[in-house]
Amino acid sequence: MKEGGGGKSGRRGKEIVIFGGVGVNFRVFRPPMNMRNRAFTLIELLVVIAIIAILVSIALPAFRGVQERAHGVQDSNNLRQMGIGFQAYLGDNSDTMISTVGTTGTGNTTWEQAIGPNGSSNYVSDWHTFLSPFDHRPYVTPTTNTPALSSYGMNELVLTSSNDNATSFPHPSAIMIVGPADTGTNGNITFVGTAALNNQIGPPPTSVAGLMSAGTLLDVLFEDGHVQTMKVSDFNNASYNLSAVNSQSMFWNPLAQ
């Protein structure tokens, strides 16, 4: 290969041999001295860090959204498993709803124990089901036949109803059975519940916090077994029912007409 235009003076006309009889002239591929071992400047390093920070700030909300949706799916699945457990329990107990009244239902047994894997029943086969994925407390292995921790509460008006015959509830698709328990005051649910008898929820006298979408949504199990993701405003006011008064609403009261 000739360098330049083939002149007769200086370096013109000289040939640079790349491939010779004994091998390759690697000096041809060697970068100039001022290009060797060149490090990043401080400005270049700061630019790279800034670009990485921008990419992270863009990706992090998307990741959190995906994580929240995954937790929401698991939360709904937990409640669906409880719904199946309730239906099986009712089928084995002549449609007698779980109750805290000593002469009916399960007596003083907790509702989790009545449908959970406590040795006498196995309607819900895993105690993990009673721990919400939004509940960041570590799982505790039960030492008795009841879960050590529970993220959910049962509607206290169902538990203490004067009529515990589930077939007599006039609005099975509207009456809430189980929802997230232990509402907090900081814009989100604060889980502190165990499977004690008082792990139940009642008509909220004040605003109830949510779990998803900045505390504006939560999952609820209804008597007919379906799970619904509700707005916290609906959960509080039951405004979509015939009666907006919580104590008389078909959303809370199993015998409301």
N, C-alpha and C positions, 0 to 999 in steps of 0.2 A: 504494500500500500504506500503510495507516495503522499508526502505531506506538502500542501500548497499546490501551486499550479504547475509545478515541474520546472522551475527556473534553474539557472546554472550557478547562482551565487548563494552564499550563506548556507542556511539549512535547506534551502529549496533544492529539490532534486535528490535529496538524501532519502533513502528508503528506511522505514522502520520495520524491522522484521518482527512479526507477531508469531508466526508459526515457522519454526526452523527445523532443521533436520534432527535436532536433539531434544526438541520439546517446545514449550510455550514461553514466550518472553513475558513474564508476569509483571515486569516493570511498567508495561503499557497500562495495566489495570490498577496500578497503585495510585491512590488519590494524592493530590498535592499535599505538601507538608502542612500548609495552613488549614487543611480540611481534616487532618488526622486527630483523633481523640478529642473531638469537640464536644463539650458538655453543654447541658441546658443552661441558659441564663436564668436569673431570678424572675424576670418578667415572663419568660416562657413557662416556667414552672407555675407561677401564679395563674396564668391563663388556663393551663391544663386543670389546675385545682378548681378554678371557677367553673369551667365547663362540666367537670364531674359533679360539682355541687348543684348546678342547674339541672342536670339529668336526674340526680337523686331526688330533687324537690319535685320534679315532674312525675317520677315513677312511684314515689312513696304514697301519695294519696290513692293512686290506682291499686297499689298492693293492699292498702288498708281496706279499700272498698271490696276487693276480692275476698279478703280474710273475713270481713263482716258478713258478706253473703254466704260464705261457707259456714260460719257460725250460725247464721240464721237457718240454714238448711238443717243443720244438726239439731238445733233447738226445736224446730218443727217436728223432726223425726222423733225426738224424745217424747214430745207431747202426743204424737200419733201412737207410739207404743203404749203410752198410758191409756189412750182412748181404747185401744184394742184390749188392754187389761181390764178396763172398766166394763166393757161389753161382755167379756168372758166372765167376769165376776158376777154381773147381773144375771147372766144366763145360768150360773150355778146356784144362785141365791134367790130364785123366784122374783127377779127384778127388784129386789130390796136394795136400795141405794146405801152405800157406806154412810154410817151415821156415828156421831159421838154420843148419842143417847144410849144409856146402859141397857135398855130393854129392847132395842131394835138394832138391826144391821150388825155391825161388828163390835158393838159395845164400846169399850174404851180403847180399842186398837186404833193406831194411827192409820190414816188412809194409805200412806205409803206401804205400811206393813200389810195391809189388807190385800193389796194387789201385787206386792213385790215378792221376790224369792226368799220367803221367810221359813221355808220348810213345810208349811201346810198348804201353801199356794205358790204358784209360779206363773202368774198372769203376766208379769213383767220380769224377764229372766235375769236382768243385770242391774245392780244398784247404781251403776254409772248413769243409768237413764235419768235418775233424779238429780243429777248435777248438770246444770246448764253450761254450754261451752262459753257463755259470757261470764260465768262465775269462775273467777281466777283463783279461788281457793283450791289448794291441792286436794286430790281425792283421798279420802280416809277410808280404809277398809273397815266395814262394820264389825263390831265385836259382839253384837246381838243380832236378832232377826229384824233389824230395821236400819235404814241408811244413816250413817253418822252425820252426813250433810245433805241438805235438800235445798234446791234452788226454787222450788215451786210451792205454791200453796193452793189448797182446795177452797172453793167458795163456801164460806161459813154458813150462808143461808141454806145451802144444800145439806151440809153436815148436820145442821140443827133443825131441819124442817120437821114440822109436826106430821107430815105425811112423807114417808121415805119410799113410797112405791114409785119407782122411776117411770112406770107407764102412765102415771097420773100427772106427770109434768106436761103442761099443755104446749110448751114451745121447745122441744128438744134441740132444734137447730139454732135457738137463740139464747138458751140458758148456758152461761159460762160455768164450767166445772173446775178447771185448773188454769192458773196463770202464774206469772212470776211473783215471788213472794219477797217481803221485806223491802219496801220502797225506800229510796234514799231521798236526800234533800239537795243534792248537788247536780241535778239534771240527769241522773241515771240511777238505775237500780243498785242498791247496796245489798249484797247477799250476805246474810248472817244467820240464816235459818238452819235448823236441824230438823230431824224427823219427829220432834216433840208433838204432842197432841194439839198445841196451839199454832202449828204451822199451817195456818189457813188465812185466807184473805176475805175481806168484806167490802161493802160499798165504800169507796174512798170519800172521807169528809173533805179532803183537800186534794190538790193536784197530785197525780201519781206520775212518777218518772218513768221513762221508757228505756229500752235497751239498744235499739238500732237507730240509724240515721239521726245522730246527735240527740238521742233520747226521745224521739218522737214516735217510735213504733215499738210494739211488743207482740208476742205470739200468745194465743189463747186457745185452749181446748174446750169444745162444746160437747154437750151431752150426746149428740148423735155421732160423735167421733171425729168430726172434721176439725181441722186446725186453721185458724185465721190469723193473719198478720194485721193488727189493728192500729189505728191512730190512738195515741194516748188520750186525745180529747174525746174520742168515742168511748174508750174504756172508762173514763171518768164520768161522762155524762150519759152514756147509753142513749145518745140523742137519735140514733137510728131506730130505736124501738118505739112502741106505741106510747110508752110513758117515759118521760125524761127524769122522773124522780127515782133515784137509785134504789131506795128501799122497796119500791113497788114495781121496778122495771123487770120485765121478763128476762133481761140480761143477768140480773142478780137473783131475783126471787123465783124459785122453782114453781111456785103456785100462782104467780101473777097471771091475770087474765088479759 
